[in-house]
Amino acid sequence: MSTDVRVPTLGESVTEATVATWFKKAGDTVAADEMLCELETDKVTVEVPSPAAGTLEEIVADEGETVGVDALLAKIAEGDAKPAAKKDDEPKAEAPKEKQPTEEERTGASSDEGKGERTDTEDAPSAKKLMEEKGLSKDDVSGSGKDGRIMKEDVLNALGKPAAADAPKPAPRAPVSADDASREERVKMTRLRQTIARRLKEAQNTAAMLTTYNEVDMGAVMDIRNEYKDLFLKKHGVKLGFMSFFVKACCHALKEVPDVNAEIDGTDVVYKNYVHMGVAVGTPTGLVVPVVRNADQRGFADIEKEIGDLGVKARDGKLSMADMQGGSFTISNGGVYGSLMSSPILNPPQSGILGMHKIQERPMVVNGQIVARPMMYLALSYDHRIVDGKGAVTFLVRVKEALEDPRRLLMDL
């Protein structure tokens, strides 16, 4: 008996993924719940476990191929069934027709690929079939798969674009000397990195983005941490960090300036009567933004625990789609890397993002005296289409006031 291995639900608004890595090959014995392959979406990496014990009979979707939700990835032969050959895009009864040289010529396969036999760099079968149906050649489609392999989505993209002669072409790369070229390495961007690049550029192109700055004396927060950190750890089992203070200060300010916690939907403004706080986290594969849901209703300990758990999951690549959906405002802490000042880019469709920076002692005038104080620059980037300058400045001042006198958070001032 054969059991299908299918693409699991990828999360809200995610309809496709790329097969990144197969951990097994056709003919391998697998155990139930053993990881078979890894799928890469534009937000997270998803591991696909084996639904049953047996033999990996057939791999349907190769590495680099784009698959939709519930698409067939492979087949598991339960028991001692013999593995079948890897499947082409057509049913087995159509295999001889699929491998005819004339069809390979029509899809633009080169003669050194071997009369219809597949190679690692051969275009995806679904892409070849679609190019045949639409009368496209390899020259009409730009491949985004491994080693320039043409995927089905590349063909769909080509069909939705004007003729190649009319399409704008990216500026060519500047010439590189042979000596330099031999020391370079070209690596295909992951789907996550491509999505980060696309979304950041869309934010710049779509939003009327401005940034306002202020600075905050972190002395009061540091004093509270030093006084209560041991007791806090003993009672709650988690360290008291800076991030919970910033989350609570932002929630406090968002109540007064709700525009910063809203988003534009067409000609409407959607105001959020809740705060789902996104906390930007750097990982080896790129920046991700897990969300602390209902942060405005949580205490310091609960926020610290949630941020700690999400940070570990982010570094281990275990974040789910649910962990990163629905954020209404974002905090980005460049200070952990030593940044003294920066202008964060909006996380669409949100209308505001707060940038934290390095705490540095600077000479400040306090009561007519020059003293050294632990200062941090704050930056609020906002969408001027919805947030006025007055609102943005007011928001940042309220954050500053709450951090310089945390008692205001307790008294809702």
Disulfide bonds with the S-S distance in Angstrom:
none
